[in-house]
Amino acid sequence: MRADHHMWESNVEQFLKIGNYQCLVYDHRGTGHSDERGGILSITSSTLASDLKKLLTVLEWDNVNIIGVSLGGMIALEFACKYTNMADPVSWEWAFRGTTYGVNGKSPIPPVYIDKGDTLALHVHNSLDEPTAIHFHGMFLKGTPYYDGTGMVTECGIPPGKNFTYYVTPEQEGTYWIHSHYNHQDADGLRTPFIIRDSTPIAEYEDDLLFSLEDWYPVPFQERVHSILKAGVPFPPAPEYAYGLINGYNGNDTKPINFKPGKKYRIRVLNMGITEQFKFSLPGHKMQIIEVEGERTVPYDVDGVDVGPGQRYSVLVEAKDTDKFNYIYNVTIYAGFITLAPGRNPHSYFGLVEYKPGAPINAPASIDDSNIHATNDIYLNSYDEEPLLEPVTKDLVFKFTTKIMADNITHSILGNYPYNTALVPTIYTALTMGDLATNPNVYGNQTQAQVLDYGDIVEIEMHATSILDHTFHLHGHKFQIVEYGPAFNAPDEYIAKNPVRRFKGAPLKRDTLKVNGFQYIKIRFKADNPGVWLFHCHMDVHFYMGLAVMFIEAPLVLQKSITMPEEMNQLCHDLNVKTSGNGAGNAGFNMTGLPVL
């Protein structure tokens, strides 16, 4: 695997004016732009949808294949318009970004498929101009926690120009993904699905289809986050609207999926984005959830799935018994905490479900998917019928807050301070500090370290104390979903929307959860995997702001059970990063060198 930059170049084909709207247009009808990503894909007013014929007439395009018309203007071209009262053309800043990360000269990065029991040897050559680290999202990595790929947590990172190989032999199977966990490089494309084929099929199906969904912003992450988080600038910022990618490409450029009458299909839906949620539905078809993040579930009937950043689902879809019609699938990108802007938030993308080429489309009467019966994981049951973990031996309560710190910048806090990495990777501190490794203070306050004893049954209660939604990912574990309800400070209208709901049967296990605004959630897991494991918001801006804690799991057991690979020690040496001492690289509790919180 090689990490490098890859460029997309594109040209504006047309600039025109319709009424009081200025428009920029790309033509995707065989112009060689089939692999563009990140362009603008929305109509900002319903009047433009009604003016579709006029738009095509002005452009003299008489052979555009219209496969559906909606507020989003589902047509085979790409355009953006904005309102103006001026008679003359207005200046336009085209919000297209053509730089991303790729591997082996390819972007999007091809998915990785292996069988359960295989060993994946991921050879990384870093040709970026900064370090990188590769994380295997959802993997337990028992006995090899140093392969978790979390920069300055389980490793120092791979320096520019250097090589490193990760060896992963999963004990799990199902739907996962691989992404950079260094400097938020995942936000700019360094991410791909990771599929571990089942040793025993969890269902009978004709084909296994993949929908990896990503949000894509007009500017690179570091540029974007530094414009949001400035000294003295209030948070949250003005709304930003992302564009949707499906399997790495423009959401309206995806190929049809092919169904055979009477057959069943497994569809894996992954959200590899950094902020936005996605809904996936296939109107007119029956759908059952059969897997959540590698965990087989008791089949559960839904109209679609609602997937937060980092989350994954497999659904089993039953095809129609005739090829008389083709159908449309619907992928909607949205953020519930961002101002509603029809055509932008939410924004729907449509693709063809093809039973027979040329068959008429049986389109739904409405494209509105806001009321579909989608997922709620409190109602799902794990297929293995594992009971609730008990008794609880470690209780933790986290309340999400924001605070302006000494740097006059707004930070997010899960514990007592905003999270930040230490000067020594946390795993090295756990391995080299002897008995002091059981004291959370030795890791530095900014790591928000929580020390767990081996075998602890940990219950976490988390409260979202504002309208902001969050998704949280726990490294090295799956957890049980136990309970949802209104946050302790929820306004009345949120109390009504978030009644207390508790699992029934065998609680679902997963590794990434969603907490809605003014909601609380309780989860449980067993501390049976010695290592250092991040628990963090998977919305990258929130994680960047500090919304994370670190679990130091059974450090004395860890000291006796693993030795860091010498190749990994060498990477630290190449980066001039210490591999022993406390969080500041010193002895005892001397934290000289760490920044002031």
Secondary structure as UniProt FT lines:
FT   STRAND          2..7
FT   STRAND          14..18
FT   TURN            19..20
FT   STRAND          21..27
FT   TURN            34..35
FT   HELIX           46..50
FT   HELIX           52..59
FT   TURN            71..72
FT   STRAND          77..83
FT   STRAND          99..103
FT   TURN            104..105
FT   STRAND          112..115
FT   TURN            116..117
FT   STRAND          120..126
FT   STRAND          134..137
FT   TURN            142..143
FT   HELIX           145..148
FT   TURN            152..154
FT   TURN            160..161
FT   STRAND          163..168
FT   STRAND          174..180
FT   TURN            183..184
FT   HELIX           185..188
FT   STRAND          191..197
FT   STRAND          207..216
FT   HELIX           221..228
FT   TURN            231..232
FT   STRAND          243..246
FT   TURN            247..248
FT   STRAND          249..250
FT   TURN            251..252
FT   STRAND          257..258
FT   TURN            261..262
FT   STRAND          264..271
FT   STRAND          277..281
FT   TURN            283..284
FT   STRAND          286..292
FT   TURN            293..294
FT   STRAND          295..302
FT   STRAND          304..307
FT   TURN            309..310
FT   STRAND          312..318
FT   STRAND          326..334
FT   TURN            336..337
FT   TURN            342..344
FT   STRAND          347..354
FT   TURN            357..358
FT   TURN            370..371
FT   HELIX           377..379
FT   STRAND          381..382
FT   TURN            383..384
FT   STRAND          394..404
FT   TURN            406..407
FT   STRAND          410..413
FT   HELIX           426..432
FT   HELIX           434..438
FT   HELIX           440..443
FT   HELIX           445..447
FT   STRAND          449..452
FT   TURN            454..455
FT   STRAND          457..464
FT   STRAND          470..474
FT   TURN            475..476
FT   STRAND          479..486
FT   TURN            488..489
FT   HELIX           492..497
FT   STRAND          501..502
FT   STRAND          509..510
FT   STRAND          512..515
FT   TURN            517..518
FT   STRAND          519..526
FT   STRAND          531..537
FT   HELIX           540..545
FT   STRAND          548..553
FT   HELIX           555..561
FT   HELIX           566..574
FT   TURN            575..576
FT   TURN            583..584
FT   TURN            588..589
FT   TURN            592..593
//
